[in-house]
Amino acid sequence: MTHRTEQDKINRKEANQRYYKLEENKEQRRIKSRSYSKRDYVKAKAHEYYVANKMHWGEKNKKKWGGMRQENEDIKRLHEEWARANGYRDNDVLHATNAERLVNYGEKK
């Protein structure tokens, strides 16, 4: 088994690109590509990819940064409800309560 170095791989890739860039070799490349896509295992792989990704195909043209996502807003809303229910949003009393706890803890030691 021959191990090719990274430079060998780069050289081979560049040679293939030069070869298939010529007009007389483009048809040969098309024929090779068509025959490859007709193989059973390639069809199965393409179908797996389709099934796994078909729900996201409509998102190709969406903007990448369209603002905050809905699930983040839900998480934030639920967190705020929890914080209010557990007294974390009463900031007027919270600071005084924490200071009192620190003083009491220091006196116990």
C-alpha positions in Angstrom: 0.0 0.0 0.0 1.4 3.4 -1.0 1.1 6.2 1.4 0.8 9.6 -0.3 2.0 12.7 1.4 -0.1 15.9 1.5 1.9 17.4 -1.3 1.3 14.4 -3.5 -2.4 14.7 -2.9 -2.3 18.4 -3.8 -0.3 17.7 -6.9 -2.7 15.0 -8.0 -5.7 17.3 -7.4 -4.1 20.1 -9.4 -3.3 17.7 -12.2 -6.9 16.5 -12.4 -8.2 20.0 -12.4 -5.9 20.9 -15.3 -7.0 17.8 -17.2 -10.7 18.2 -16.8 -10.5 22.0 -17.5 -9.7 21.1 -21.2 -12.8 21.1 -23.4 -12.1 17.7 -24.9 -12.0 16.1 -21.4 -15.2 17.7 -20.0 -17.5 15.2 -21.7 -15.5 12.3 -20.3 -16.0 13.8 -16.8 -19.7 14.1 -17.4 -19.9 10.4 -18.4 -17.9 9.4 -15.4 -20.1 11.5 -13.1 -23.4 10.1 -14.6 -22.2 6.5 -14.2 -21.2 7.1 -10.6 -24.6 8.6 -9.7 -26.3 5.5 -11.1 -24.6 3.1 -8.6 -26.9 1.6 -5.9 -24.8 2.6 -2.9 -24.6 6.2 -4.2 -28.3 6.4 -4.7 -28.9 5.0 -1.1 -26.5 7.6 0.3 -28.2 10.4 -1.6 -31.6 9.2 -0.4 -30.3 9.1 3.3 -29.1 12.7 2.9 -32.4 13.8 1.4 -34.4 12.3 4.2 -32.2 13.7 6.9 -32.1 17.2 5.5 -35.3 17.7 3.6 -36.9 19.7 6.5 -34.1 22.3 6.3 -34.1 22.8 2.5 -36.4 25.8 2.6 -34.0 27.6 4.9 -31.2 27.8 2.3 -32.2 31.3 1.3 -33.0 32.6 4.8 -30.9 35.2 6.3 -28.3 33.8 8.7 -28.9 36.4 11.4 -32.6 37.2 11.4 -32.8 38.1 15.1 -33.6 36.2 18.2 -35.0 32.7 17.7 -38.4 31.7 19.1 -37.0 29.1 21.4 -34.7 31.6 23.0 -37.7 33.9 23.7 -39.6 31.0 25.2 -36.7 30.2 27.5 -36.3 33.8 28.5 -40.0 34.1 29.3 -40.0 30.9 31.3 -36.9 32.0 33.2 -38.5 35.3 34.1 -41.7 33.6 35.4 -39.5 31.3 37.5 -37.4 34.2 38.8 -40.5 36.2 39.8 -42.0 33.2 41.5 -38.9 32.5 43.5 -38.3 36.2 44.5 -35.3 37.0 42.3 -37.0 40.0 40.7 -37.7 41.9 43.9 -34.3 43.7 43.7 -35.2 46.3 46.3 -35.4 43.7 49.0 -32.9 41.3 47.6 -29.8 43.4 48.3 -30.8 44.0 51.8 -31.6 40.3 52.4 -28.3 39.2 51.0 -26.4 41.8 53.1 -28.2 40.6 56.2 -27.4 37.0 55.5 -23.7 37.9 55.1 -23.7 39.8 58.4 -25.4 36.9 60.2 -23.0 34.4 58.7 -20.0 36.4 59.8 -21.3 36.7 63.4 -21.8 32.9 63.6 -18.1 32.2 63.0 
